[in-house]
Every structure is written in C-alpha cells, then in structure tokens.
Amino acid sequence: MTEESDRAKELAAVKEYIERRLEELRTEISSLEKLKKFIDDELAKVSFKKAAEVKPVERIGKPPPPELAKARVLRSKTGEVLARIITLPNELRFIIEPGINLTRDAKPFQSFLVRKVLEAMNKSDLERVDRGLIPPGHELTYEIIYDGDRVKEIIVKNFREEYRLREIINAVRWTLETVAASSR
C-alpha cells in the first residue's frame, strides 16, 4: 500500500508540474503573439510590409524574452521620431529610423556616443570587474548593427542602473538629433 501511495504522490507531483509548465508556456505564447503584432504594426508604419515579408537579420544568440520587453519611440525635442527603443531588464535596443542618416564615421556617433559614453562605461565596468565589485559577464557591452555604413541598430547590454539607462538614452537622443539637424 505504501508503494502505491508513494507512486500516486509522485504522479500527482509530475501532473502538477506539467499543468504549471503548460500555463507558463501559454502565457509566453500570448506575450510572443503581442510582441509579434507590435513588430508588425511598427513595420507597417515604416515599410508597409508584414514581418513575414521582411528578411530577418541573422543574429547569434537567443532572443530576449518578449514578455519583459517595453517598446517606445525616441523623439527629438521638436517631436521628430529618431528611433524605436525596446527596453528589457538587461538590454536596450535602439532601432534607428530609416530617415536618420547615422553613419559609422559620423563625428557625434564615434567621438561622443561610442567613445565618451559606451566605451567609457565599458572600461569603467571592466575596472570594477577587476576589483571584484561586479561579477565577470555583468559589465556593460554594446553591439552596433550596420547596413553598409549606416547604423541600423544599437544594442546595449548590462546597463544595470536606472541612471545609466537614462544617460544612454539621452546620449543616443543627442547624437541622433545632431545628425538629423546637420542633414537638413
């Protein structure tokens, strides 16, 4: 009788785990559907094409969990759309508007945003890793995705603190405003 009772408890526990996991997966699917709809809507505004019609950018690594993503528009002081921002708990993505001609060698981009902001934060974090203040792998990193010479997307990971998030967003806004103003 004890073996049957133990087996019944194990089966009940496994069943409970499966039910809980199915609910988590349903929630994740729902979030993915919402994020896909958002992307389709944004693509429609930019290119009048559905996401299925646009060739995806090949990436290395796992995509971020969509249920944690927050999307918004980065605007200039005059209201011009500069970029779309997707914010995750540990990642920030700036998708530059096609009308903003930000190139890899633009002075406000290289000298200010890359060197004075992103590289400086990365260097500071690496020093903090060396001193044992933050664990390895938690230092700020960034990736810039180009389309030819044009900057298409800026990805910043491990910004950690809210003030750094604001600093990065403000630096990107200033850079994009400067580039947009110089091309008018």
C-alpha positions as CSV (number, residue, x, y, z in Angstrom):
1,M,0.0,0.0,0.0
2,T,2.9,2.4,0.8
3,E,4.5,1.9,-2.7
4,E,1.2,2.7,-4.4
5,S,0.7,5.7,-2.2
6,D,4.3,7.0,-2.9
7,R,3.8,6.3,-6.6
8,A,0.4,8.2,-6.6
9,K,2.2,11.2,-4.9
10,E,4.9,11.2,-7.5
11,L,2.5,11.1,-10.3
12,A,0.4,13.9,-8.8
13,A,3.5,16.0,-8.4
14,V,4.5,15.4,-12.0
15,K,1.0,16.2,-13.2
16,E,1.1,19.4,-11.1
17,Y,4.4,20.4,-12.7
18,I,3.1,19.7,-16.2
19,E,0.0,21.8,-15.6
20,R,2.1,24.7,-14.2
21,R,4.5,24.5,-17.1
22,L,1.7,24.4,-19.7
23,E,0.3,27.6,-18.1
24,E,3.7,29.3,-18.3
25,L,4.0,28.3,-21.9
26,R,0.5,29.6,-22.7
27,T,1.5,32.9,-21.1
28,E,4.7,33.0,-23.1
29,I,2.9,32.3,-26.3
30,S,0.4,35.1,-25.5
31,S,3.3,37.5,-24.9
32,L,5.0,36.4,-28.2
33,E,1.8,37.0,-30.1
34,K,1.5,40.5,-28.6
35,L,5.2,41.3,-29.4
36,K,4.8,40.0,-33.0
37,K,1.7,42.2,-33.5
38,F,3.6,45.2,-32.2
39,I,6.5,44.5,-34.6
40,D,4.1,44.0,-37.5
41,D,2.4,47.3,-36.7
42,E,5.8,49.1,-36.4
43,L,7.0,47.6,-39.7
44,A,3.8,48.6,-41.3
45,K,4.4,52.2,-40.3
46,V,8.0,52.1,-41.6
47,S,7.8,49.9,-44.7
48,F,4.2,48.9,-45.3
49,K,5.4,45.2,-45.1
50,K,4.5,42.5,-42.7
51,A,7.3,40.9,-40.6
52,A,6.9,37.7,-42.6
53,E,7.7,39.6,-45.8
54,V,10.9,41.2,-44.4
55,K,14.1,39.2,-44.5
56,P,15.2,38.8,-40.8
57,V,18.6,39.9,-39.7
58,E,20.8,36.9,-38.8
59,R,21.8,37.0,-35.1
60,I,23.9,34.9,-32.9
61,G,22.4,34.0,-29.5
62,K,18.9,33.7,-28.0
63,P,16.3,36.4,-28.5
64,P,15.2,38.2,-25.3
65,P,12.0,37.1,-23.5
66,P,9.2,39.2,-25.1
67,E,7.0,39.4,-22.0
68,L,9.6,41.6,-20.4
69,A,10.0,44.0,-23.4
70,K,8.8,47.5,-23.3
71,A,8.7,49.5,-26.5
72,R,8.6,53.2,-27.0
73,V,9.6,55.9,-29.5
74,L,12.6,58.1,-29.0
75,R,11.7,61.6,-30.2
76,S,13.7,64.8,-30.7
77,K,12.8,67.9,-28.8
78,T,10.8,69.0,-31.8
79,G,8.9,65.8,-31.9
80,E,10.7,64.1,-34.8
81,V,10.9,60.3,-34.5
82,L,14.6,59.3,-34.1
83,A,14.4,55.7,-33.1
84,R,12.3,52.9,-31.6
85,I,13.5,51.7,-28.3
86,I,12.9,48.2,-26.9
87,T,13.9,48.1,-23.2
88,L,14.4,44.8,-21.4
89,P,15.6,44.3,-17.9
90,N,19.2,43.9,-19.0
91,E,19.2,45.1,-22.6
92,L,18.4,48.2,-24.5
93,R,17.8,48.3,-28.3
94,F,17.7,51.4,-30.4
95,I,16.3,50.8,-33.9
96,I,17.3,53.9,-35.8
97,E,14.7,55.5,-38.0
98,P,15.5,54.9,-41.7
99,G,15.3,58.7,-42.4
100,I,18.1,59.4,-39.9
101,N,21.4,59.0,-41.8
102,L,23.6,58.0,-38.9
103,T,26.8,56.6,-40.4
104,R,29.6,54.7,-38.7
105,D,32.1,57.6,-39.1
106,A,29.7,60.4,-38.1
107,K,31.6,62.5,-35.5
108,P,28.8,62.7,-32.9
109,F,28.4,59.0,-33.2
110,Q,32.1,57.9,-33.0
111,S,33.6,60.6,-30.8
112,F,30.7,61.1,-28.4
113,L,28.4,58.2,-28.3
114,V,30.8,55.3,-28.8
115,R,34.0,56.7,-27.2
116,K,32.8,59.0,-24.5
117,V,29.7,57.2,-23.4
118,L,29.6,53.5,-24.3
119,E,33.4,52.8,-24.3
120,A,33.8,54.8,-21.1
121,M,31.1,52.8,-19.4
122,N,32.5,49.5,-20.6
123,K,36.0,50.5,-19.4
124,S,34.7,51.6,-16.0
125,D,32.8,48.3,-15.7
126,L,35.9,46.2,-16.6
127,E,37.8,48.0,-13.9
128,R,35.0,47.2,-11.5
129,V,35.2,43.5,-12.5
130,D,39.0,43.5,-12.0
131,R,38.4,44.9,-8.5
132,G,35.7,42.3,-7.7
133,L,33.0,44.9,-7.4
134,I,30.8,43.3,-10.2
135,P,30.9,39.7,-11.4
136,P,32.5,38.9,-14.7
137,G,30.0,39.0,-17.5
138,H,28.0,41.8,-15.9
139,E,30.0,44.6,-17.4
140,L,28.3,46.9,-19.9
141,T,28.7,45.7,-23.5
142,Y,27.3,47.1,-26.8
143,E,26.8,46.0,-30.3
144,I,26.2,48.1,-33.4
145,I,24.4,46.7,-36.4
146,Y,25.2,48.3,-39.7
147,D,23.6,48.3,-43.1
148,G,26.6,49.2,-45.2
149,D,28.0,52.3,-43.4
150,R,24.6,53.3,-42.0
151,V,23.9,52.5,-38.3
152,K,20.8,50.4,-38.2
153,E,20.6,49.4,-34.6
154,I,22.5,49.9,-31.3
155,I,22.2,47.2,-28.6
156,V,23.4,47.9,-25.1
157,K,23.6,45.1,-22.5
158,N,24.2,45.2,-18.8
159,F,23.5,48.9,-18.2
160,R,22.3,47.7,-14.7
161,E,21.4,51.0,-13.0
162,E,18.5,53.3,-13.9
163,Y,20.6,56.4,-14.1
164,R,22.8,54.7,-16.7
165,L,19.8,53.8,-18.7
166,R,18.7,57.4,-18.8
167,E,22.3,58.6,-19.6
168,I,22.5,56.2,-22.6
169,I,19.0,57.2,-23.9
170,N,19.9,60.9,-23.6
171,A,23.3,60.4,-25.3
172,V,21.6,58.5,-28.2
173,R,18.9,61.2,-28.5
174,W,21.5,64.0,-28.6
175,T,23.6,62.1,-31.2
176,L,20.6,61.4,-33.4
177,E,19.3,65.0,-33.0
178,T,22.7,66.3,-34.0
179,V,22.9,64.1,-37.1
180,A,19.3,64.9,-38.1
181,A,19.9,68.6,-37.7
182,S,23.1,68.5,-39.8
183,S,21.4,66.7,-42.7
184,R,18.6,69.3,-43.0
